[in-house]
């Protein structure tokens, strides 16, 4: 880990209702865009009604941290439309209408204090706490729907 930025970053890929589909933890000094393709590839195929099944996501919404042309091409090559804010453009692109779902899920996850402030040094333990928190978020969302 670099001394320039201590801590860790959580990367999430959620569905339209805020259910975590994929997650990862990186060091605080890593570039966000390096986790985009591994997150997309870690989502299992979408199951649905009988007929021609949809295997992948339709589109990916992301903030400026994920803006890079080569990664946009890689997302397109997987049959997914990237909707990613461009660096250097003024705010107000309207992307916040979709991004707030991810930010709300981050808020749900950060209710667990072990994720908000990292107390342990082990990467595996912190990743396990993130996995448990994602499971609890899914459980609470399912419980509230019944």
C-alpha positions as CSV (number, residue, x, y, z in Angstrom):
1,X,0.0,0.0,0.0
2,X,1.3,3.5,-0.9
3,X,1.7,6.0,1.9
4,X,0.0,8.6,-0.2
5,X,-3.5,7.4,0.5
6,X,-4.1,5.0,3.3
7,X,-7.2,2.8,3.7
8,X,-9.2,0.9,1.2
9,X,-11.9,1.5,-1.5
10,X,-15.1,-0.5,-1.9
11,X,-16.3,-1.0,-5.5
12,X,-19.9,-2.1,-6.1
13,X,-22.0,-3.2,-9.0
14,X,-25.7,-3.0,-8.0
15,X,-29.0,-3.6,-9.8
16,X,-31.6,-0.9,-10.3
17,X,-33.0,-1.4,-6.8
18,X,-29.6,-1.3,-5.0
19,X,-29.1,-5.0,-4.5
20,X,-25.3,-5.7,-4.6
21,X,-24.4,-8.0,-7.6
22,X,-20.6,-7.8,-7.3
23,X,-18.2,-6.1,-5.0
24,X,-14.4,-5.8,-4.5
25,X,-12.0,-4.1,-2.1
26,X,-8.8,-2.4,-3.3
27,X,-6.1,-0.3,-1.7
28,X,-6.9,3.4,-1.3
29,X,-4.3,4.4,-3.9
30,X,-5.5,2.2,-6.7
31,X,-7.3,3.7,-9.8
32,X,-11.0,3.0,-9.8
33,X,-11.2,2.0,-13.5
34,X,-8.9,-1.0,-13.0
35,X,-11.8,-2.8,-11.2
36,X,-14.5,-2.1,-13.8
37,X,-14.0,-5.2,-16.0
38,X,-13.4,-7.7,-13.1
39,X,-16.7,-6.4,-11.5
40,X,-18.6,-6.9,-14.7
41,X,-17.2,-10.3,-15.3
42,X,-17.9,-11.5,-11.8
43,X,-21.7,-11.1,-12.2
44,X,-23.3,-14.5,-12.9
45,X,-25.7,-14.8,-15.9
46,X,-29.1,-13.3,-15.4
47,X,-31.8,-15.9,-15.0
48,X,-35.4,-15.2,-16.0
49,X,-38.5,-16.5,-17.7
50,X,-38.5,-19.2,-20.3
51,X,-37.3,-18.2,-23.7
52,X,-34.1,-16.7,-24.9
53,X,-32.3,-15.8,-21.7
54,X,-30.6,-12.5,-21.2
55,X,-27.0,-13.3,-20.1
56,X,-25.5,-9.9,-19.4
57,X,-26.3,-6.5,-18.0
58,X,-28.0,-4.0,-20.4
59,X,-25.9,-0.9,-19.3
60,X,-23.5,0.2,-16.7
61,X,-23.7,3.6,-15.1
62,X,-20.5,4.9,-13.5
63,X,-18.9,8.1,-12.3
64,X,-15.8,9.9,-13.6
65,X,-13.4,7.6,-11.8
66,X,-14.3,4.9,-14.3
67,X,-13.8,7.1,-17.4
68,X,-11.2,5.6,-19.8
69,X,-11.7,4.9,-23.5
70,X,-10.1,1.5,-23.6
71,X,-12.3,0.3,-20.8
72,X,-15.4,1.7,-22.6
73,X,-14.5,-0.4,-25.6
74,X,-14.1,-3.5,-23.4
75,X,-17.5,-2.9,-21.9
76,X,-19.0,-2.5,-25.3
77,X,-17.3,-5.7,-26.6
78,X,-19.3,-7.5,-23.8
79,X,-22.6,-6.2,-25.2
80,X,-23.1,-3.7,-22.5
81,X,-23.7,0.0,-23.0
82,X,-21.4,2.1,-20.9
83,X,-23.0,5.3,-19.5
84,X,-19.9,6.9,-17.8
85,X,-19.4,10.5,-17.0
86,X,-16.5,12.1,-18.9
87,X,-13.6,13.7,-17.0
88,X,-13.3,17.4,-17.4
89,X,-17.0,18.0,-18.2
90,X,-19.1,20.1,-15.9
91,X,-21.4,18.5,-13.4
92,X,-25.1,18.3,-14.2
93,X,-25.0,15.6,-16.8
94,X,-28.1,13.9,-15.3
95,X,-26.2,10.8,-14.4
96,X,-26.9,11.4,-10.7
97,X,-30.5,10.2,-11.3
98,X,-29.1,6.7,-11.6
99,X,-25.9,6.9,-9.5
100,X,-27.8,7.7,-6.3
101,X,-28.9,4.0,-6.1
102,X,-25.2,3.0,-5.8
103,X,-24.5,5.8,-3.3
104,X,-27.5,4.7,-1.2
105,X,-26.2,1.1,-1.2
106,X,-22.8,2.5,0.0
107,X,-24.7,4.2,2.8
108,X,-26.4,1.0,3.8
109,X,-23.0,-0.8,3.8
110,X,-21.4,2.0,5.9
111,X,-23.9,1.5,8.6
112,X,-21.6,-1.4,9.5
113,X,-18.9,0.5,11.4
114,X,-16.3,-2.2,10.5
115,X,-16.6,-1.2,6.9
116,X,-16.7,2.6,7.4
117,X,-13.5,2.7,9.4
118,X,-11.1,-0.1,8.7
119,X,-9.7,-1.5,12.0
120,X,-8.2,-4.7,10.8
121,X,-5.0,-5.0,8.7
122,X,-5.9,-8.2,6.9
123,X,-7.4,-7.8,3.4
124,X,-9.2,-11.1,3.6
125,X,-11.0,-10.2,6.8
126,X,-12.1,-6.9,5.5
127,X,-13.3,-8.5,2.3
128,X,-15.2,-11.1,4.4
129,X,-16.9,-8.3,6.3
130,X,-17.9,-6.6,3.0
131,X,-19.4,-9.9,1.8
132,X,-21.4,-10.3,5.0
133,X,-22.6,-6.8,4.8
134,X,-23.8,-7.3,1.2
135,X,-25.6,-10.4,2.3
136,X,-27.4,-8.5,5.0
137,X,-28.3,-5.7,2.6
138,X,-29.9,-8.3,0.3
139,X,-31.7,-10.0,3.2
140,X,-33.1,-6.7,4.5
141,X,-34.3,-5.7,1.0
142,X,-36.0,-9.1,0.5
143,X,-37.5,-9.0,4.0
144,X,-39.0,-5.5,3.4
145,X,-40.6,-6.6,0.2
146,X,-42.8,-9.2,1.8
